[in-house]
């Protein structure tokens, strides 16, 4: 058996991590590979950091398309070679949102209201004013296919589709950039990293669309440190690689944009 108490000690998400420890013990006991539910990015990163060094096991992460935030983990013994593609299905969520702007979280809450567990839902994204698309488990796609639901007052209809038929979110190439700023404030660094005005960054912060290290942040004036990562809905992420004082008491900032 695994050293459960040691693996869970000080965990940020002990409940979610317990599910993965149980999965790992199942794989060790049965010798059969197994997939986790969809995991949030913070839980997935914590799980890989804590469980990735287990000597007999290997973990593979897949969310249905490159760059997916919510992904499933495949746990298998190191001497096995299972299919690394996660069992996932695409989903169309159609509705008329011309006069009622839509967000991915609106779609997620609507699917949950239709009886789908949160851990069966992967990434969701908006496609113009006609609804959205997303990734889910095959069982969830089957349960939702052809069903009607609602986002506020707007009726939606769900349809199962192969992932390959989805219009997947734009994938951004990874690049490194440098900027010089008067401070290490979140709004200053986010403005440089995402190429938006500081006023727009403040708007995104207030609306909850910009996250810091996958968590909510409400202060645009917060000081960032090396290793901090910003995620902005529909615009990718920015990681702080280095912060160096200049001779004029400003900050030279190196960022990785993806």
N, C-alpha and C positions, 0 to 999 in steps of 0.2 A: 504493500500500500504506500501511497505518497505521504510525505510529511505535511499533512494538511494544515496544521496549526502554523507551521513555519511559512508556508506558501501564502496564507491568508493574513498573517500578522501585519497590521498597519495598512491594509488595502484600502484604496479610495472607494472601491465598489465591492465590498465583501460578498454581498448577495449574488451579484453577477459573476464574480470570480468563483464562487462555490459551485455554480452550475458547470463551469469549465473544468474544475478539479474533478467533479463527479464524472464528467465526460472522459477525462484522461484516465481515471481509474477503470471506467467501463472498457475503454480500448485495451488497457493492459490486461484486463481480466478475460475479455472475449477474443482478443487478437483481431478484432474487426475494426476498420476505420470508421469514424463517425463525424458528422457535421454538426456544428453548433447552430443555435438560432442566429438571426441577424444581431450583430453587436454594434453599439455605438463606437465611434472612433476612440474615445478615452478608455473604454473598457477593453477594446481590442489591443490597444498599445500596452495597457497595464498587464493584460494576460500574457502577451508575448514576452514582456520583460520578466515576468515572474515564472512563467511555465516553459519558456522557450529553451531553457538550459537543461530540462529533464533529459537524462541520458538516453532513455529508451524510446522517446517520442519525438515526432516532428509535427510542426504546425504549418498549414498552408492557408493563406487568406485570399478570399475572392468575394467580390460584391456584384458580379454580373457584368461589369464593364470597367475599363481602366480608370483609376482615380475615384472609384466609389468611396463614399464616406462610411456608410454602414455596410459591413461585410460579414460573411460567415467564415468560421475557422474549421478546417479539416484537421482532425487529430488522427495520426496513424503511427504505427511502430516504424522505427527507422529503417528496418529491412524490408518494409512493404513499399509498393509503388502504385498507389491507387490513382484513379482519375482525378486530376487536380481541379476540374471544373465544378463549381458549386451547383447543386440542384436548385436552379432559380427559373423564374418565368417572368416575362414582360407583362405589363398591364397598361391599357389605355383607360383614362378617366376623362370622359367627354362631358362638356357642359358649356353653357353660354355665359361667359364672364366678362362680356364687353363693358358692362356697367357696374361690375363688382369685382375689383382686383383680387387676384388669387395668390396664395403663397403655398409652398410645399407643406408647411405645417397645417394649413387648412385641409389639404388633401389627406394628410395623415390622420387628422382627427375624424374626418368623414369616414375613412376606411375602418377605423377603430369603432365608430358608432354603428357600422354595418356588421360588427361582430368579429373582426379580424384582430388577433392578438398583435401587440406592437412588435414582438420578436419575429413575426412572420413578414414584416414589411421592411424592405431595404430602402434605397434612395428613391425619392420622389422629386420630380421637377416639373415646372410649369412650361407649357408650350403655347405662348401667345394668350389670346382670350378665349380659346376653345377648350381649356381644361389642362390636363397634364398627363404625364407618363411616369412609369416607375418600375421597380423590381420588387418581386415578392417570392415567397415559396410557391412551388407548384400546387400545393394543397390550397393555399390562400387564393391563387389565381383561379383555380377550379371553383371554389366557393363563391367568388365574386363575379364570375363570367356571366354577363347578361343581366346582372342585378342593377336596380336603381337605388340611388341614395341621394343625399343632399349636402351641399356646402352652404350654410345659412339658408337663404331662400332659393338657391339655384339647384335645380335637379341635375344629378350626374348619372352617367351610365358607365359601367365597367365592362371591359372586354379583355380577355386573355390573349396575349400575342407572344410569339417567340421573341426573345431578347434581340435577335438580329434585325427584327423589323422596327425596332424603336428608333426614334431620332434622339440619339444619346447626347448628353451635354457636351459642349465644346471642351476638348482637352487642350490645356495650355502647356506649352513647352517650358521646362524648368530653365530659369536664367538667374544670374546673379547681378545685382546692381548696387551702386554706391550713391549715397547722398550725404550732404552736410546739413545738419539741422541745429537750431539754437538750443534744443532740449531733446530729451528722450521720451517726450510725451507720446501717448498712443496716437492721438489725432495727427501729430506731425509725421510720425513714422508710417502710419497707415496711409496718409495722403501721398507720401512719396512712393510707397510700395505698390499701391493699387492705382496710382495715377489719377486720383480724384481730389477735388478741393477739400480743404479741412472742414468747410461747412457741410459738404455732403457726408464726410466721415462722421461728423457729429450727428447728423440726421440718422445714419445707419445705426450708430450706437444707441440712440434713443429708441429706435424701432426694434432693437434686439436682433438686427441682421448681422452685426459684427460680433464675433466671439474671440475670446482670448484663451488660448490653450484649450479649446473646445468648450469653455465655460462662458456663461453670461458675463458681460461687463457693461457697467452703466456710467463709468467715468471716463470721458474722453481725455481727461488730464492725467490719467494714470501713467506712471513712469514704467517703461519697459526695460528688460534686462536681456542679456545674451541668452538665447535659447527659447525666448518667448515666440509663440506662433499666433498669428492672427488669421482668422477664417472669415471671409465675407461672402454671404450668400450669392451664388451665381458668378462670383469673380475669383474663386480659387483661394489661395493662402499665401501668406508672407511670413518668413521666419527670420528672426534677428540673428545674424551670424557673428557680428562683432560691433563693439561700440568703443571708439577711440577719441580722446580729447585732442583737439587741434590747438595750435599756438594761440589762436584767437578765442580760446575758451568756448568753442562750439563742439559739436559732436559729429564725427565721421562715422556713418552707419553703413554697414554692409548687410545686404538683405538677399534672401533666396525667394524668388517668386515662382509659384507653381499653380 
